[in-house]
Amino acid sequence: MLDPKTGLPPRFLRTPDAARFLGISLRTLEKHRTYGTGPTYRKIGGRVIYALEDLQAWTAIGARKSTTDQNAGRVFPARPLTPAERERAE
C-alpha cells in the first residue's frame, strides 16, 4: 500500500484505515480510544492518527505461542476496565 502522492508506504493511518489494518470495526477502535484500552494515537489539530509501529505494538501485546503461555499479555476489550484489570494493565 503506497501513498499515490509520494510513492512511499504510509507511516500514519487515520482511524478508518487503522481499524481496517487491525481487522476491527471503526466504532470498536473509537471505543478503545475512549476507554484507554487501545493503541497509542496522536492528535494533530482535530485529526486522530495512528503510527503503524504503535498498531503493531498493540497487537503484539496479545501474542502467544500456546493457550497456556504464562508470559502473554492481554489486549483488553473496548469497555471501561475494572480496578483489578487497570492494575494488571499498568
C-alpha positions as a Markdown table, in Angstrom:
| # | Residue | x | y | z |
|---|---|---|---|---|
| 1 | Met | 0.0 | 0.0 | 0.0 |
| 2 | Leu | 1.9 | 3.1 | -1.3 |
| 3 | Asp | 0.8 | 6.7 | -1.0 |
| 4 | Pro | 0.0 | 7.8 | -4.6 |
| 5 | Lys | 1.4 | 11.3 | -4.0 |
| 6 | Thr | 4.8 | 10.2 | -2.6 |
| 7 | Gly | 5.2 | 6.6 | -3.6 |
| 8 | Leu | 6.2 | 5.8 | 0.0 |
| 9 | Pro | 4.4 | 3.4 | 2.4 |
| 10 | Pro | 2.2 | 5.3 | 4.9 |
| 11 | Arg | 3.7 | 5.9 | 8.3 |
| 12 | Phe | 0.5 | 7.1 | 9.9 |
| 13 | Leu | -3.1 | 6.0 | 9.4 |
| 14 | Arg | -6.4 | 7.8 | 10.1 |
| 15 | Thr | -9.0 | 6.0 | 12.2 |
| 16 | Pro | -10.8 | 4.2 | 9.4 |
| 17 | Asp | -7.6 | 2.9 | 7.8 |
| 18 | Ala | -6.2 | 1.9 | 11.2 |
| 19 | Ala | -9.4 | -0.1 | 12.0 |
| 20 | Arg | -9.1 | -1.9 | 8.7 |
| 21 | Phe | -5.4 | -2.6 | 9.3 |
| 22 | Leu | -6.3 | -4.2 | 12.7 |
| 23 | Gly | -9.3 | -6.0 | 11.3 |
| 24 | Ile | -11.8 | -4.4 | 13.8 |
| 25 | Ser | -14.6 | -2.0 | 13.2 |
| 26 | Leu | -14.2 | 1.7 | 13.2 |
| 27 | Arg | -16.5 | 2.0 | 16.2 |
| 28 | Thr | -14.6 | -0.6 | 18.2 |
| 29 | Leu | -11.3 | 1.4 | 17.6 |
| 30 | Glu | -13.1 | 4.6 | 18.7 |
| 31 | Lys | -14.3 | 2.9 | 21.9 |
| 32 | His | -10.8 | 1.6 | 22.6 |
| 33 | Arg | -9.6 | 5.2 | 22.3 |
| 34 | Thr | -12.3 | 6.5 | 24.7 |
| 35 | Tyr | -11.6 | 3.8 | 27.3 |
| 36 | Gly | -7.8 | 4.0 | 27.0 |
| 37 | Thr | -7.6 | 0.3 | 26.1 |
| 38 | Gly | -6.4 | 0.7 | 22.5 |
| 39 | Pro | -3.2 | 1.6 | 20.7 |
| 40 | Thr | -1.3 | 4.8 | 21.2 |
| 41 | Tyr | -2.6 | 7.6 | 18.9 |
| 42 | Arg | -1.7 | 11.1 | 18.1 |
| 43 | Lys | -3.9 | 14.1 | 17.7 |
| 44 | Ile | -2.8 | 16.6 | 15.1 |
| 45 | Gly | -5.1 | 19.5 | 15.0 |
| 46 | Gly | -8.5 | 17.8 | 15.0 |
| 47 | Arg | -7.3 | 14.7 | 13.4 |
| 48 | Val | -6.5 | 11.4 | 15.1 |
| 49 | Ile | -3.7 | 9.4 | 13.5 |
| 50 | Tyr | -2.0 | 6.1 | 14.4 |
| 51 | Ala | 1.6 | 5.2 | 13.7 |
| 52 | Leu | 1.9 | 1.8 | 12.1 |
| 53 | Glu | 4.5 | 0.8 | 14.7 |
| 54 | Asp | 2.0 | 1.6 | 17.5 |
| 55 | Leu | -0.7 | -0.5 | 15.9 |
| 56 | Gln | 1.7 | -3.4 | 15.5 |
| 57 | Ala | 3.0 | -3.0 | 19.1 |
| 58 | Trp | -0.6 | -3.0 | 20.5 |
| 59 | Thr | -1.4 | -6.3 | 18.7 |
| 60 | Ala | 1.9 | -7.8 | 19.8 |
| 61 | Ile | 0.7 | -7.4 | 23.5 |
| 62 | Gly | -1.6 | -10.4 | 22.9 |
| 63 | Ala | 0.9 | -12.6 | 21.0 |
| 64 | Arg | 1.2 | -16.0 | 22.5 |
| 65 | Lys | 2.6 | -19.4 | 21.5 |
| 66 | Ser | 0.0 | -21.6 | 23.3 |
| 67 | Thr | -3.1 | -21.3 | 25.4 |
| 68 | Thr | -1.0 | -21.9 | 28.5 |
| 69 | Asp | 1.5 | -19.2 | 27.8 |
| 70 | Gln | 2.1 | -17.6 | 31.2 |
| 71 | Asn | 4.1 | -14.6 | 29.9 |
| 72 | Ala | 1.5 | -13.4 | 27.3 |
| 73 | Gly | -0.1 | -10.0 | 27.7 |
| 74 | Arg | -3.7 | -9.2 | 27.3 |
| 75 | Val | -5.4 | -6.9 | 24.9 |
| 76 | Phe | -8.5 | -5.8 | 26.9 |
| 77 | Pro | -11.9 | -5.4 | 25.3 |
| 78 | Ala | -13.2 | -2.0 | 24.3 |
| 79 | Arg | -15.0 | -1.2 | 27.6 |
| 80 | Pro | -14.2 | 0.5 | 30.9 |
| 81 | Leu | -11.7 | -1.6 | 32.8 |
| 82 | Thr | -12.3 | -2.8 | 36.4 |
| 83 | Pro | -9.8 | -1.6 | 39.0 |
| 84 | Ala | -8.2 | -5.1 | 39.0 |
| 85 | Glu | -7.8 | -5.0 | 35.2 |
| 86 | Arg | -6.5 | -1.5 | 35.2 |
| 87 | Glu | -3.8 | -2.6 | 37.8 |
| 88 | Arg | -2.8 | -5.5 | 35.6 |
| 89 | Ala | -2.6 | -3.3 | 32.5 |
| 90 | Glu | -0.1 | -0.9 | 34.1 |
